[in-house]
Amino acid sequence: MHYEHIVQINDANDPLLSVISRNQLWRGLLRRVEKPEEFLVGVESVTITARGDGWLKRDMQLGPLRVEDHITLENEVRIHFDTAPSAQHQGGSFTMTIEEPNPGALFVRFSYQTALPETGPQDTDAGDAYFADYVKSAYRDTDIDAIRWIRELVETGQLD
């Protein structure tokens, strides 16, 4: 299954919304990599197992589920996660890309590629379609919450 959505960061038409710089946004997205327990419920432990120029590997324990990610970083542009398949998890990939169509107009595109089957109007199994919709909704909600948390970190000066 492929799923992607975009979250707007800055909105010139909303004076109540604090402006976030590209650098602050980047640091917030990096924090999601290095401290996922702040962004995801159920993270019990995270270990960075290797690190190099523009990449890192991490092991994350979520209850009985162990997730091993290889993460590539394109400074202030993109973070890409490749999750290794295991007996408990089918693996997949996830990318967060900062987009700036106009100066200061920041967005984050979240893109997921999983082993879940694609579903559409031609599918007859309503259970598969319901599950795919549920997963997509969970991804979207998690990403919106992540941006909300990054906004709080910016407003409290933690990403300066």
ZINORSUL-V770261 format. One record per residue. N is the residue number from 1. RES is the residue in three letters. D_LAST is the distance of its C-alpha to the last C-alpha in Angstrom with 2 decimals. Layout:
N	RES	D_LAST
N	RES	D_LAST
//
This chain:
1	MET	36.76
2	HIS	34.20
3	TYR	31.79
4	GLU	28.85
5	HIS	27.01
6	ILE	24.19
7	VAL	21.50
8	GLN	20.32
9	ILE	16.62
10	ASN	16.90
11	ASP	20.19
12	ALA	21.22
13	ASN	24.13
14	ASP	22.22
15	PRO	20.95
16	LEU	19.86
17	LEU	17.29
18	SER	13.76
19	VAL	12.86
20	ILE	10.33
21	SER	9.69
22	ARG	11.36
23	ASN	8.61
24	GLN	6.55
25	LEU	10.16
26	TRP	11.05
27	ARG	8.68
28	GLY	10.10
29	LEU	13.48
30	LEU	13.30
31	ARG	12.71
32	ARG	15.85
33	VAL	17.61
34	GLU	16.91
35	LYS	16.97
36	PRO	19.36
37	GLU	20.75
38	GLU	17.89
39	PHE	19.03
40	LEU	22.76
41	VAL	25.46
42	GLY	27.80
43	VAL	25.76
44	GLU	27.44
45	SER	26.07
46	VAL	24.09
47	THR	24.88
48	ILE	23.51
49	THR	26.95
50	ALA	26.30
51	ARG	23.64
52	GLY	24.14
53	ASP	22.73
54	GLY	21.39
55	TRP	22.79
56	LEU	23.06
57	LYS	25.58
58	ARG	25.10
59	ASP	27.60
60	MET	26.87
61	GLN	29.38
62	LEU	29.83
63	GLY	32.95
64	PRO	35.79
65	LEU	33.90
66	ARG	32.43
67	VAL	30.23
68	GLU	29.74
69	ASP	27.21
70	HIS	26.87
71	ILE	23.53
72	THR	23.02
73	LEU	19.77
74	GLU	19.85
75	ASN	16.51
76	GLU	14.65
77	VAL	18.08
78	ARG	19.69
79	ILE	19.87
80	HIS	23.50
81	PHE	25.01
82	ASP	28.67
83	THR	30.05
84	ALA	33.23
85	PRO	36.27
86	SER	37.83
87	ALA	40.65
88	GLN	38.30
89	HIS	36.18
90	GLN	37.28
91	GLY	34.12
92	GLY	32.42
93	SER	29.35
94	PHE	26.18
95	THR	23.90
96	MET	20.64
97	THR	20.51
98	ILE	18.07
99	GLU	20.42
100	GLU	20.01
101	PRO	23.56
102	ASN	22.60
103	PRO	19.68
104	GLY	16.82
105	ALA	19.10
106	LEU	17.26
107	PHE	19.20
108	VAL	19.26
109	ARG	22.76
110	PHE	23.66
111	SER	26.89
112	TYR	29.07
113	GLN	32.24
114	THR	34.29
115	ALA	37.88
116	LEU	38.64
117	PRO	41.41
118	GLU	40.81
119	THR	42.44
120	GLY	43.70
121	PRO	46.49
122	GLN	49.11
123	ASP	48.28
124	THR	50.77
125	ASP	48.98
126	ALA	47.21
127	GLY	45.70
128	ASP	43.85
129	ALA	42.63
130	TYR	41.49
131	PHE	39.64
132	ALA	37.90
133	ASP	36.86
134	TYR	35.61
135	VAL	33.48
136	LYS	32.04
137	SER	31.25
138	ALA	29.57
139	TYR	27.38
140	ARG	26.44
141	ASP	25.75
142	THR	23.60
143	ASP	21.47
144	ILE	21.20
145	ASP	20.21
146	ALA	17.52
147	ILE	15.99
148	ARG	16.50
149	TRP	14.67
150	ILE	11.64
151	ARG	11.85
152	GLU	12.11
153	LEU	9.08
154	VAL	7.06
155	GLU	9.48
156	THR	9.17
157	GLY	5.57
158	GLN	5.81
159	LEU	3.84
160	ASP	0.00
//
